Amino acid sequence: MSTLEGREAAHAWVPSKFAHIDGEACAAAETRADAHLKALPHLPSQLISFLRHEAFLANPTRCINALHALKGAVESGGALPQPTAKILASHALVTLLFAALQDAARLDVVPPEQLQIRVERSVTLGDPENDRILRVLDQADALVALMVNRIHDSYAAAGARRQSLEPASLRELVADPPTWVERYLDFVQRLRANPSVASTLLQTVELACFDALLGDSGYTAPAFGQLFTPEHHYLLVVAVRFLREIAGNQIGEQVMPILDLDFERGAPPLPDRTNGYDSRAAAASMPTTARPVTPT
């Protein structure tokens, strides 16, 4: 019994409840957020549902577009109540990481320049694979330029002085990418440069946002020390700063406190799961028919 109890204690170094895994603070905050969101009509229900439930299976295009739309939706209303603001911002940060990690993996087969084009088309056109709209807009610009020149020529033929006035380009109005695209690509490349840390960053965000930020203490378990290192803190700083830019200050500021957590913990020593287990003594106590045969 003492041996069994020792092994059970060694396997119990991960807490049974934390964050979305039956975490009390997380469950209470998500429940209150459900009630608050029903009273906030300026936040589209489909957008909020995507961020909270569907982003896990979505492609980077939908994730980035959702975050881009979230900024306008939040700014159209007043200040968000708590804990809804924290919950929404936390899901937005998770959505950002899902998109960035997928794009970081894509850098294995796609050069950064091509990935930037895909992101720009995703935001401006909604489809990174389809540039037919751009070709149509080019033809529309050419048609508008032709009609304007004909009008100017008619006025000039009637004796009026020609005015130098260039019409706005429809292509530029539609396809002009936002200023944050290059910074998003920079974040993606940082993730790709440190895959060992990037692969665990989602777990860090889950504990930091849905456990520590909401007042629980499950994240302090020694088993999670490997998720709170200076390297994790560095990537989170970049992620939170970019979230403020793409989703707005009100969203980004809600998750800023996670940067003040202890990120000097490092990987803990593995627990001793053997607890004095003697493999030779165990083999000797086995029945003869079940005893392993030692090759000569």
C-alpha positions as CSV (number, residue, x, y, z in Angstrom):
1,M,0.0,0.0,0.0
2,S,2.8,2.4,0.8
3,T,4.3,1.8,-2.7
4,L,0.9,2.3,-4.4
5,E,0.3,5.5,-2.4
6,G,3.7,6.8,-3.4
7,R,3.1,6.1,-7.1
8,E,-0.4,7.7,-7.0
9,A,1.1,10.8,-5.4
10,A,3.8,11.0,-8.1
11,H,1.1,10.9,-10.8
12,A,-1.0,13.5,-9.1
13,W,1.4,16.4,-9.7
14,V,-1.0,17.8,-12.3
15,P,-4.0,19.4,-10.5
16,S,-7.4,17.8,-11.3
17,K,-9.0,21.2,-11.9
18,F,-7.7,24.3,-13.7
19,A,-8.9,26.8,-16.3
20,H,-11.5,25.2,-18.6
21,I,-10.9,21.8,-17.0
22,D,-13.5,22.3,-14.2
23,G,-11.9,25.5,-13.0
24,E,-14.4,27.2,-10.7
25,A,-13.4,30.7,-11.5
26,C,-13.4,30.0,-15.2
27,A,-16.8,28.3,-15.2
28,A,-18.3,31.2,-13.2
29,A,-16.9,33.8,-15.5
30,E,-18.0,32.0,-18.7
31,T,-21.5,31.7,-17.2
32,R,-21.7,35.4,-16.4
33,A,-20.4,36.3,-19.8
34,D,-23.2,34.3,-21.4
35,A,-25.7,36.4,-19.6
36,H,-23.9,39.7,-20.4
37,L,-23.5,39.0,-24.1
38,K,-27.3,38.6,-24.5
39,A,-27.7,42.2,-23.4
40,L,-25.0,43.6,-25.8
41,P,-26.6,43.7,-29.2
42,H,-23.7,45.6,-30.8
43,L,-21.6,42.4,-30.5
44,P,-22.7,40.1,-33.4
45,S,-23.6,36.7,-31.9
46,Q,-22.1,34.8,-34.8
47,L,-18.7,36.6,-34.3
48,I,-18.7,35.9,-30.5
49,S,-19.7,32.3,-31.1
50,F,-16.9,31.9,-33.5
51,L,-14.3,33.3,-31.1
52,R,-15.5,31.2,-28.2
53,H,-16.4,27.9,-29.9
54,E,-15.4,27.6,-33.5
55,A,-11.9,29.1,-33.8
56,F,-10.3,25.9,-32.7
57,L,-11.2,24.3,-36.1
58,A,-11.0,27.3,-38.3
59,N,-8.3,28.3,-40.8
60,P,-6.1,31.4,-40.2
61,T,-8.1,33.4,-42.7
62,R,-11.3,33.2,-40.7
63,C,-9.5,33.8,-37.4
64,I,-7.7,37.0,-38.6
65,N,-10.9,38.3,-40.2
66,A,-12.8,37.7,-37.0
67,L,-10.3,39.6,-34.9
68,H,-10.3,42.4,-37.4
69,A,-14.1,42.6,-37.2
70,L,-14.1,42.4,-33.4
71,K,-12.3,45.8,-33.2
72,G,-15.1,47.6,-35.0
73,A,-17.9,45.7,-33.1
74,V,-16.4,46.6,-29.7
75,E,-15.7,50.2,-30.5
76,S,-19.3,50.7,-31.7
77,G,-20.6,50.3,-28.2
78,G,-19.5,51.4,-24.7
79,A,-17.2,49.7,-22.2
80,L,-17.7,46.0,-21.8
81,P,-18.8,44.7,-18.4
82,Q,-16.6,42.4,-16.3
83,P,-15.9,39.5,-16.5
84,T,-17.2,39.5,-20.1
85,A,-14.4,41.8,-21.3
86,K,-11.7,39.5,-19.9
87,I,-13.4,36.4,-21.3
88,L,-13.8,37.9,-24.7
89,A,-10.2,39.2,-24.8
90,S,-8.9,35.9,-23.7
91,H,-10.7,34.0,-26.4
92,A,-9.4,36.6,-28.9
93,L,-5.8,36.0,-27.8
94,V,-6.3,32.3,-28.2
95,T,-7.8,32.8,-31.7
96,L,-4.8,34.9,-32.6
97,L,-2.4,32.2,-31.5
98,F,-4.3,29.6,-33.5
99,A,-4.0,31.6,-36.7
100,A,-0.3,32.6,-36.1
101,L,0.7,29.0,-35.3
102,Q,-0.9,27.6,-38.4
103,D,0.8,30.3,-40.5
104,A,4.1,29.6,-38.8
105,A,3.8,26.0,-39.8
106,R,3.0,27.1,-43.4
107,L,6.4,28.9,-43.6
108,D,7.9,25.4,-44.1
109,V,6.5,25.4,-47.6
110,V,5.6,29.0,-48.4
111,P,8.1,31.9,-48.4
112,P,7.3,34.9,-46.1
113,E,6.5,37.1,-49.1
114,Q,3.8,34.7,-50.4
115,L,2.4,34.4,-46.9
116,Q,2.1,38.1,-46.6
117,I,0.1,38.2,-49.9
118,R,-2.2,35.6,-48.5
119,V,-2.8,37.5,-45.3
120,E,-3.4,40.7,-47.3
121,R,-5.9,39.0,-49.5
122,S,-7.6,37.4,-46.5
123,V,-8.3,40.7,-44.9
124,T,-9.2,42.8,-48.0
125,L,-10.8,40.2,-50.3
126,G,-11.9,37.5,-47.8
127,D,-10.2,34.7,-49.9
128,P,-6.4,34.3,-50.1
129,E,-6.8,31.9,-53.1
130,N,-8.9,34.1,-55.3
131,D,-7.7,37.3,-57.0
132,R,-10.4,37.6,-59.6
133,I,-11.8,40.6,-57.8
134,L,-8.6,42.4,-58.3
135,R,-8.7,41.8,-62.0
136,V,-12.3,43.1,-62.2
137,L,-11.2,46.2,-60.2
138,D,-8.3,46.8,-62.6
139,Q,-10.8,46.7,-65.5
140,A,-13.1,49.0,-63.7
141,D,-10.3,51.5,-63.1
142,A,-9.4,51.4,-66.7
143,L,-13.0,52.0,-67.7
144,V,-13.4,54.9,-65.3
145,A,-10.1,56.4,-66.6
146,L,-11.3,56.1,-70.1
147,M,-14.7,57.8,-69.4
148,V,-13.0,60.6,-67.4
149,N,-10.6,61.3,-70.3
150,R,-13.4,61.5,-72.8
151,I,-15.2,64.0,-70.6
152,H,-12.1,66.1,-70.3
153,D,-11.5,65.9,-74.0
154,S,-15.1,67.1,-74.6
155,Y,-14.6,70.1,-72.4
156,A,-11.2,70.9,-74.0
157,A,-12.8,70.7,-77.5
158,A,-15.4,73.2,-76.3
159,G,-12.7,75.7,-75.3
160,A,-12.4,74.9,-71.5
161,R,-9.0,74.4,-69.9
162,R,-8.2,70.8,-69.0
163,Q,-8.0,70.2,-65.3
164,S,-5.5,67.6,-63.9
165,L,-7.8,65.4,-61.8
166,E,-7.1,61.8,-61.3
167,P,-10.0,59.6,-60.1
168,A,-9.5,57.4,-57.1
169,S,-8.4,53.9,-57.8
170,L,-11.1,51.3,-56.9
171,R,-8.4,48.6,-56.6
172,E,-6.5,50.7,-54.1
173,L,-9.6,51.4,-52.1
174,V,-10.5,47.8,-51.8
175,A,-7.1,46.0,-51.8
176,D,-5.1,48.4,-49.6
177,P,-4.1,46.2,-46.7
178,P,-4.1,47.4,-43.1
179,T,-0.9,48.6,-41.5
180,W,-0.6,45.7,-39.1
181,V,-0.1,43.0,-41.7
182,E,3.7,43.3,-41.6
183,R,3.7,43.1,-37.8
184,Y,1.6,40.0,-37.9
185,L,4.2,38.4,-40.3
186,D,6.9,39.4,-37.8
187,F,5.0,37.6,-35.0
188,V,4.6,34.5,-37.2
189,Q,8.3,34.4,-37.9
190,R,9.1,34.7,-34.3
191,L,6.9,31.7,-33.5
192,R,8.6,29.7,-36.3
193,A,12.1,30.6,-35.0
194,N,11.3,29.0,-31.6
195,P,9.1,26.0,-32.2
196,S,9.7,24.3,-28.9
197,V,8.2,27.2,-27.0
198,A,5.6,28.1,-29.6
199,S,4.2,24.6,-29.5
200,T,3.3,25.0,-25.8
201,L,2.2,28.7,-25.9
202,L,-1.5,27.8,-26.2
203,Q,-1.3,25.9,-22.9
204,T,0.4,28.9,-21.3
205,V,-2.4,31.3,-22.5
206,E,-5.1,28.9,-21.3
207,L,-3.6,28.9,-17.8
208,A,-2.7,32.6,-17.8
209,C,-6.1,33.9,-19.2
210,F,-8.6,31.4,-17.9
211,D,-7.0,30.6,-14.6
212,A,-4.6,33.3,-13.3
213,L,-6.5,36.3,-14.9
214,L,-9.8,35.1,-13.3
215,G,-8.3,34.7,-9.8
216,D,-7.7,30.9,-9.6
217,S,-4.4,29.4,-8.6
218,G,-4.2,26.2,-10.6
219,Y,-1.5,27.7,-12.8
220,T,0.9,27.7,-9.9
221,A,1.1,23.9,-9.8
222,P,4.8,22.8,-10.2
223,A,3.8,20.7,-13.2
224,F,3.1,23.9,-15.1
225,G,6.4,25.6,-14.4
226,Q,7.7,24.6,-17.9
227,L,5.0,26.8,-19.4
228,F,6.1,30.0,-17.6
229,T,9.6,30.7,-18.8
230,P,11.2,33.9,-20.1
231,E,10.8,32.6,-23.6
232,H,7.1,32.2,-23.2
233,H,6.9,35.7,-21.7
234,Y,8.8,37.2,-24.7
235,L,6.3,35.7,-27.2
236,L,3.3,36.7,-25.1
237,V,4.5,40.3,-25.0
238,V,4.6,40.3,-28.8
239,A,1.2,38.6,-29.0
240,V,-0.6,40.9,-26.6
241,R,0.8,44.0,-28.3
242,F,-0.4,42.8,-31.7
243,L,-3.8,41.9,-30.2
244,R,-4.2,45.6,-29.1
245,E,-3.5,46.7,-32.7
246,I,-5.8,44.3,-34.5
247,A,-8.7,44.0,-32.0
248,G,-8.4,47.4,-30.3
249,N,-7.1,48.8,-27.1
250,Q,-10.1,47.7,-25.0
251,I,-9.6,44.1,-25.9
252,G,-5.8,44.1,-25.7
253,E,-5.7,45.9,-22.3
254,Q,-7.9,43.2,-20.7
255,V,-5.1,40.6,-21.1
256,M,-2.2,42.8,-20.3
257,P,-2.1,41.7,-16.6
258,I,-1.0,38.2,-17.7
259,L,2.4,39.7,-18.6
260,D,3.0,40.4,-14.9
261,L,2.8,36.8,-13.9
262,D,5.9,34.9,-12.7
263,F,7.7,33.7,-15.9
264,E,10.9,32.7,-14.1
265,R,9.7,29.3,-13.0
266,G,11.2,27.0,-15.6
267,A,10.7,23.2,-16.0
268,P,10.2,21.4,-12.6
269,P,12.0,18.2,-11.8
270,L,10.1,15.1,-12.8
271,P,8.5,13.3,-9.9
272,D,9.9,9.9,-8.9
273,R,7.4,7.4,-10.2
274,T,9.5,4.4,-9.4
275,N,9.3,4.8,-5.5
276,G,12.0,2.2,-4.9
277,Y,10.6,-0.2,-7.4
278,D,13.0,-3.2,-7.8
279,S,12.5,-4.8,-11.2
280,R,14.7,-7.8,-10.3
281,A,12.8,-8.5,-7.1
282,A,9.5,-8.2,-9.0
283,A,10.7,-10.6,-11.7
284,A,11.8,-13.1,-9.0
285,S,8.4,-13.1,-7.4
286,M,6.6,-13.8,-10.6
287,P,5.4,-17.4,-11.3
288,T,7.8,-19.5,-13.4
289,T,5.4,-19.6,-16.4
290,A,5.2,-15.8,-16.4
291,R,8.9,-15.0,-15.6
292,P,10.6,-13.3,-18.5
293,V,13.2,-15.4,-20.3
294,T,16.7,-14.0,-20.3
295,P,18.5,-14.7,-23.6
296,T,21.8,-16.5,-23.3
